[in-house]
Amino acid sequence: MTGLRLGPLLRYVDWDGDGTATVWVETDRPSTAEVRCGDGAYGTSRTFHVAGHHYALIPVTGLPPGTATPYDVFLDGRRVWPPEDSPYPPSTIHTPAVQPSPSPSPEPGPGTPQETGTDPGELRVSFGSCRWASPAHGEPDPVGPDALDTLATHLAAHPDATRPDVLLLLGDQVYADETSKATQRRMAERRDLSEPPGAEVADYEEYTHLYDESWSDPDVRWLLSTVPSCMIFDDHDLVDDWNTSAAWLADMRAAPWWQERVLSGLMSYWVYQHLGNLTPAELATDELYAAVRAEPDGTELLRRFASEADRDPAYARWSYRRDFGRTRLLMVDSRAARVLDEQHRAMLHEGEARWVRDQVLDGRGPAESGRTDGPYDHLLIGTSLPWLLPPFIHDLESWNSALCHGERGPRWARFGERLRRAADLEHWAAFPDSFEELAALIAEAGSGPGAPATVCVLSGDVHHAYVAEPSWQAGDPDARVLQLTCSPVHNSVPAYMKLGFRFGWSRLGRRLGHSLIRHGRVGPPSVNWGRTGGPWFGNQLMTLTMRGRSAGLRLDRARAKDGGAELVTVQERPLTAT
């Protein structure tokens, strides 16, 4: 009998009233996968094969708007989800209402959709990054309670509690370079861990171990089956400081184990994360997806794709856009799209930067058109790396970038490269031209007729949470602009890191940073910014709630309680006046 190896993950849910969704599964053999709903909504797909594993991304159609529809997963006609005697509530697909809900109807029967009364103008987005897999149940957790696991436990115990409409996982969903003892035991059954890359992931099969460990936790598995998710990679999905510099890349490519790592990392990311980011319409026109599904074994096709994507940043696009009613999400690849040539460094290559600009401004009429409405009330820009860092760290990275560029000569350039790698100096500030281009794009998107109420840059990576607000030297945009950073979901925050980030926000840090940029002959940025919330440390999730042109923010931290864990709200505030 065919078994469900991993999943289901509810990835996409339509917000335009088309009644569609996608559900991802991994099975233990080739099969026909189905999603069946009590109201007749349905989807089916044949599995595809990559490196000895079998997957399906099931398109579901016929979902009524404004409902919560329970669903089951069948493989070759046999129900495999939910498990027998599951202690969790049914996995449901929540669709937003496209018109006011009708008058209350009679109590629905089992397996039929229930009216949710969801306001079509309200959207709740929870986000965070950097999640080590939780240890097995009953084992001690050295880094404290997992915020995602704690959210799952809370929602499972309180089915009527307010849940996110979507989870944004902003990088480091798996740690290829920091594996658990359990994963290392599995790897040691295959190879000698005393040989490079040692206790790090070596190939595609070992990547499947990471995803299995991360997503098979029962609480998280249930959560991901019932709350849609959008994902983007960061460095640890492949290796720490991935694509820091041209010199870093040359050194990595000289390592005999690196090619297999990077190809396996990109292949597994495409299968486990990227495909689910796409809409059904995008999937229908994706040539690689069609080709892999058409082959008895798509491994070599996907391997060639990964090789080209690693060789040429312009070959693949990992960034994507999602519109949730009047909120637009643009998830930006700030790792694989880089230009690393020291004389032309950019966070995004030219084609990618143009695509991002086009997506941000899509639907915005020219100022002379006289339009007063825009295509969205809120713009969310997801980038794993913060745009606005603590000011000292920003100045440090800008100074370091100037040194590496040769502003102070070759000896300083060599020192700058060593420092860049040692201190992880590779955020937006380390790509000064890209930093300024993003600042200009945000100002343009947030200004003039039809400007949104808010523009929020959502990030993780830096193992603490904070809110920062910029002001432009040339005048502020009409929209309220915020950098919202939330990390980690489940990871350690060493004491030296806390001290470093606190210093980064301090007045002394600012003064020292100004001295560095003078030494590097770096011009001032076009924006100034200050911290208006944080820094907060711990395992945490941030949630944005948007309704009409109003928006609010909440930060929840996981803490241990009575042998379990709970989420505690440490900050809640409105972001708009209305």
Secondary structure by P-SEA (a helix, b strand, c coil): ccccccccccccccccccccbbbbbccccbbbbbbbcccccbbbbbbbbcccbbbbbcccccccccccccccccccccccccccccccccbbbbbbbccccccccccccccccccccccccbbbbbbcccccccccccccccccccaaaaaaaaaaaccccccccbbbbcccccccccccaaaaaaaaaccccccccccccccaaaaaaaaaaaccaaaaaaaaacbbbbbccccccccccccccaaaaaaaaaccccaaaaaaaaaaaacccccccccaaaaaacaaaaaaaacccaaaaaaaaaaaaaacccccccccccccccbbbbbbbccccccccccccccccaaaaaaaaaaaaccccccccccccccccbbbbbbccccccaaaaaaaaaaaaaaaaccccaaaaaaaaaaaaaacccccccaaaaaaaaaaaaaaaacccccccbbbbbbccccccbbbbbbbccccccccccbbbbccccccccaaaaaaaaaaacaaaaaaaaaaaaaaccccccbbbbbccccccccbbbbbbbcccbbbbbbbbbbbcccbbbbbbcbbbbcccc
